[in-house]
Amino acid sequence: MKTVAIGGAATAVSVPVMWDFLGYSFEAGPFVITVCATLMTRLIVSLNTGGRKRVLLDVSVTALSVLVASLWTQSNDLALLPAGLSGIAFGALGIGIIGLAKSQATIAFRAALHTFVRSLGAGRPPENPDA
């Protein structure tokens, strides 16, 4: 925290801590909150999972959840509370992130294929059956 003297009175000014990664600067507070919330949520989910423990799957899903949550937080420039809530949400979503991405990719691929097939038939003149 900085203390600035203006007219003889000291005023405290809050300056957020900024981190740089690969040329991108971002606030450290929301990032740390997001990572902690995601890790705690994934830990609770994996500890409550019955049956055979799949540690490698849990670790990879946790890493994916942390990555998506932190990217969401930084791209939307969230404050502390929304950052924590988004970390909890992405941590709880877990393996569903893969399902959502897969379904969205399938929808996009089908739409592109449909557009491509329609464009193949659009350039031809109509056939005359009488000729």
N, C-alpha and C positions, 0 to 999 in steps of 0.2 A: 504494500500500500504506500502511496506517495503522500507526502505532506507538503502542501503548497502554502506559502505565506503570502496572503493578499491583504494589504493595508494593515499589517501588524497582527492579523488573526490567522491562525493556522487552520486550514481546511483539509480534511482527508478526502482524497480522490481515489476511487477504486478503479484500478486498471487491470483488465483481465490478462491472465497468463496466455501467451500465444506460443504455439509450437509450430515448427516447420518440418514438413516431410516431403521430400522430392519436389521442392519448390512451392508446395501448397502450405499456406499458413492457416491455422485453425485454433479455436479456443480449446484449452486443455480441460477445463472443468466439465463441460458437457460430454466430451469424449471419455473421460475417466468414469463419469457416472454411467454412461451407456455401457461401457465394457463391464463394470462391476455388476450392474443390474442384469445384464445378459448372462454373465458367468454364474451368478447366484441362482437365477431361474433355471438354467440348464442343469446345475448341480442338484437342485431340488427335484427336477423332473427325472434325472437319471437315478437318483437315490430311491425314488418312489416307484421305479419300474420293476415289476415283478419278473420272475423267470430268469433266463440266462442273461448275464451281463455281457454286453458287447461294448467293450471299452473303446476299441478303435473307432467304431461307428459313433459312439457318444462324443469322442474327442473331435472327430471331423465335423459332426453336425454342430458342435459348440463353436468351433472355429468359424464355420460358415455363418452361424447366427451372429457372432461378434462382428464379423466383417460387414455383413449386410446392415446390422444395426448402427455401426459406427459410420458407415457411408451414408446412411439415411440421416443420421444426426448432423453430419458435417454438410451435406448437400442442402438441407433445409434450415441450417443455422439455428438449431433449437436451443432453448434455454435449459436450465437444469432439470426442472420437473418434466417437461415433455421428453427430454433426452432419457431420463430414467424410465418413463412409461414406455417409450419406444423400445428401450433395451429389454424390458420385461416382456413386451408383446412379441418381439422377434425371438427371444429366448424360449417363450412358450410355444411359438409356432414351430420352432425346431425343424424337424425333417419335412414339415409341410412346405417350407420354403422351396425345396426341390420340386415338390409336386406342383406348386403354383407356377414356378418357372417353366416346368415341363408343359403344363397345360397352356400357358401363354405362348410358348414357342410353337406348340402344335397348332393353335388357333392362327398364329401369324403365318405359319407355313401353308396351312390349308387356304387361307385367304390369298396368299401370293400365287399358289398353284391354280386356284380358281380364276384369278385375274389373268394369269399367263394363258390358260386354256381358252378363255373368252377372247383374248387378243389374237390368238391364232386364227379363229374363225371370223373375226371382224374385218379382216383385210380382203377377204374373197368376195367376188360379186355373187349375187344369188344365182343358183343354178336354175336353168330353164328346162323343165322336164319335157316340154313339147318339142324341143329341138333334136 
